[in-house]
Amino acid sequence: SVINACAKGGGSQRARDLLDEMRSSGLVPDAITYNSVINACAKGGESQRALNLLDEMRSRGLVPDAITYSSVIHACASCGKSQRAHNLLGEMRSHGLVPNVITYSSVINACARGGECQRALNLLVEMRSRGLVPNEITYSSVINACAKGGRCQRALNLLDEMRRYGLVPNEITYNSVINACAKGGECQRAFNLLDEMR
């Protein structure tokens, strides 16, 4: 529970130190303990440490659960490791674990950071086909991927779709759509969105 408190507070170094102390004292960390430390690493953007802890967890005979995978995927996404995040999503599904909206949003965010617009769009379709409803973060990430990919009209369509679902675009969403319009030569639309944002 102390490790979990460190994780929630973003103290990845302290969480790792406590894990080391546990092992030094002869205590055997369980999956919940590993999940807490992995989560702390994810919040700190330490993807390699999160991946190493996942490997260590497996080597100790512990089975990663959906929380483990979601945290490691989040860590990879925050560092722009889109291929690794996508591979972990596939691995998660192959173990019979069901990704949730947060997991998909993290992988989509990784795709956006990596400029993989089509992969982000495909993941949006996939998550819907699995009965998951995208949230504001999901839409913002896909719109960002479209902006980076120069897909202005698709970004505008996603903004409209987002509103139809009753989701409120935030500043990040608007900035991504405005960026997409600017790249696509739709300057008037960009100015209209800027006015709408105010």
Secondary structure, 3 states (H helix, E strand, C coil): CHHHHHHHCCCHHHHHHHHHHHHHCCCCCCHHHHHHHHHHHHHCCCHHHHHHHHHHHHHCCCCCCHHHHHHHHHHHHHCCCHHHHHHHHHHHHHCCCCCCHHHHHHHHHHHHHCCCHHHHHHHHHHHHHCCCCCCHHHHHHHHHHHHHCCCHHHHHHHHHHHHHCCCCCCHHHHHHHHHHHHHCCCHHHHHHHHHHHC
